[in-house]
Amino acid sequence: MQKVQFKQYNEGEVLLFPDRLDSTISENHLVRIINHTVNQLDLTFLISTYSGGGTTAYHPRMLLKILLYAYCLKLYTGRKIANALRSDITFMWLSGKQYPDFRTINNFRSGRLKDSIHTVFKSLLLLMFTEGYIRLEEYYCDGTTIQADANKHKVVWKKNSSRYLEGVKARIDSTLLEIDKLIKEENERYGEDDLEILGKADSTRKDRIQESISQLNRIINKENSAKSKKSRTASRLKNELEEADLRRRIYEEQEHICGDRGGYSKTDPQATPMRTKECQEDLRPAYNGMVGSENQYITGVSVHQNSNDGTCFKNHMEQTMPLLPDRPQQVIADAIFGTEENYEFLNGQKIDALLKYPSYDKEQTKDFRENPFYKENMPYDKENDSFLCPNNKQLIYTGEVRVTNKNGFVSTLRNYECRDCAGCPLANQCGNKRQQGSNRTIQVNQNLEDYKQQMRQKLLTDEGKRLMKNRSHDIETCFGDIKQNMLFRRVHLRGLQKVEAECIIVAMAHNLRKMNCASAREAA
């Protein structure tokens, strides 16, 4: 039987001339792509945030490299990244065998990099545009909800705060009336001309509270015996008023923090309760991440507190367009983006729009096309400015109304009404839900209808169908890669600005991984 031979193994042996760290790192390794790419980025603005003096600082280019590489490897916490710097050869090579601790990493990510992340992302997009990874011919846009780093059980709802505030105000008013009665008795007893509370027309509730507390303190101090009935009453009313006033301030502060939102989380007040794809059962504190992409590379990122993608679109484009190397030629998005405000914005920016409007898919059905009661199917008489209903009665123009949305955009709606619907044999089939005996009315946003007609013509072409089909492949692939492959379903920082910075880091990591795959295919 032959003797078994093993390779030489000397545990703990120290080499006099150790191997180079990169000797075991392949030429097409992801860490080399990140190192090469970040070395080409313009980090002048980020470096300028360092004032100098004191001890030496870790170079921001090195910290940026290890952050991007860590996110590519699904390492999102400072402690895990710091541990990798001491145990992973690729991290050691990337950092030049420097070992910043988790506090340094976290402070850099949520501090200096947070304020400079947009310029860093702009530099990466310029590099990708120069090297041909993106051409900005198409800009596919969509949004996704990302869970916040917040406790789902500590959500403050605006409706509850408003209801509680009304109850507290009623309690304060009741207490103030009782105080007024006590002060009146006190004035009659001592004959002093104290400040009157009741009947001051210009006095607000807050002023009355402070005045009442001052009056109650005077009453308490005047009474010789602490056990007197009037002193006890004054003390009780003072405690009730102070407690109610404290609750009033709390609920008013909660309403102020909510603003236009339906609620917020106590652990991250800037997070809004939203329904996420990961949890459809209830609302959880989250942010809405709006993303633009081309060829599955992320070219635009913004974070919002509103879950409605269409409402956030204009703000998203205003944030991302200054970062792009060139203006996108065409924006493609799904039905929720098809609003008059968004069409107007893209038209003003001279950008071609392919935004499906909400009712487009319904219009393609047989039931819709064959239903004569929809206003879209009613014949329009341009000369008389009227519509003709299925019973051959005219709906006459009656005036205009202006409607303002949450963003402050004003839409003009034209009202049309049938003069006499009494005894109409088709009343039961009429699609308009109205009170018995009222006439059929419709509202038409002519400006929006013109945009919708333009979209119909584009969407029905072969090119329009191709672009809408590519939209789901392009942008949804980015979301799938980030949430499923990178396992990034919850942010690790708190506050809108910090969350946006982290989302941009994730987007950069996604792009670098895509660039590495493209380089590997070219090498093969």
Buried (B, 14 or more C-beta within 10 A) or exposed (E): EEEEEEEEEEEEEEEEEEEEBBEEBEEEBBBBBBBEBBEEBBBEBBEEEEEEEEEEBBBBBBBBBBBBBBBBBEBBEBEBBBBBBEEBBBBBBBBEEEEBEBEBBBBBBBEBBBBBBBBBBBBBBBBBBEEEBBBBEBBBBBBBBBBBBBEBEEBBBBEEBBEBBEEBBEBBEEBBEBBBEBBBEBBEEEEEEBEBBEEEEEBEEEEBBEBBBEBBEBBBEBBEEEEEEBBBBBBEBBEBBEBBBEBBEBBBEBBEBBEEBBBBBBBBBBBBBBBBEEBEEEBBBBBBBBBBBBBBBBBBBBBBBBBEBBBBBBBBBEBBBEBBBEEBEBBBBBBBBBBBBBBBBBEEBEBBBBBBBBBBEEBEEEEBEEBBBBBBBBEBEEEEEBBBBBBEBBBBBEEEEEEEEEEEBEBBBBBBBBEEBEEBEBBEEBEBEEEEEEBBBBEBBEBBBEBBEBBBEBBEEEEBEEBBEBBEEBBBBBBEBBBEEBEBBBBBBBBBBBBBBBBBBBBBBBBBBBBBEBBEEEEE
